[in-house]
Amino acid sequence: MSRTIPTINTQRLTLRGMRAEDFRRFAEIWSMPEVVEFIDAEPWPRSKAWAAFLRHAGHWQITGFGQWAIHRHREAEMSGQVGFFYAKRDLGEDFDDFPEAGWVLAPEEHGKGYGIEAVKAAHDWFDRVVTGRLVCMIAPENERSLTIAGKMGYVALRDAVHDGDAVKLLARKGPPQ
């Protein structure tokens, strides 16, 4: 498997590897209360954002997949991120042993269809290059992400508790038929 991060272009978006110049916007996005509302509840300080930013970059080198920065065409700043990772959350072999999908958009990008466009492009790449089962973890109140997951073929695996919060664990065996 190639360790080169592919660039994916859709009708309105470019998904590309994160670059050093993306960090300022990455940290800004993760410091927004609306972004972390269903993820960590507390905005991230720059130190936590930096650790995550480096983890995303390194993930590609170790596994051959990872997170992309989402850019609207002809826009310099990233709008969010999408992709796959191993989080090893201690949620059980039916979850931890599989790549986890995740996506985040800056609040000003919500409601424009960018989320599903980016998630679909990333999953299309995964289905062609990596293949296999995927999982995701979503807060029960996060209706937008649950809708996107459903459109991508994720189905309920089970309810769980992670870091004291109720979450829904979902699984996808492959592309929707």
Secondary structure, 3 states (H helix, E strand, C coil): CCCCCCCEECCCEEEECCCHHHHHHHHHHHCCHHHHCCCCCCCCCHHHHHHHHHHHHHHHHHHCCCEEEEEECCCCCCCEEEEEECCCCCCCHHHHCCCEEEEEECHHHCCCCHHHHHHHHHHHHHHHHCCCCEEEEECCCCHHHHHHHHHCCCEEEEEEEECCEEEEEEEECCCCC
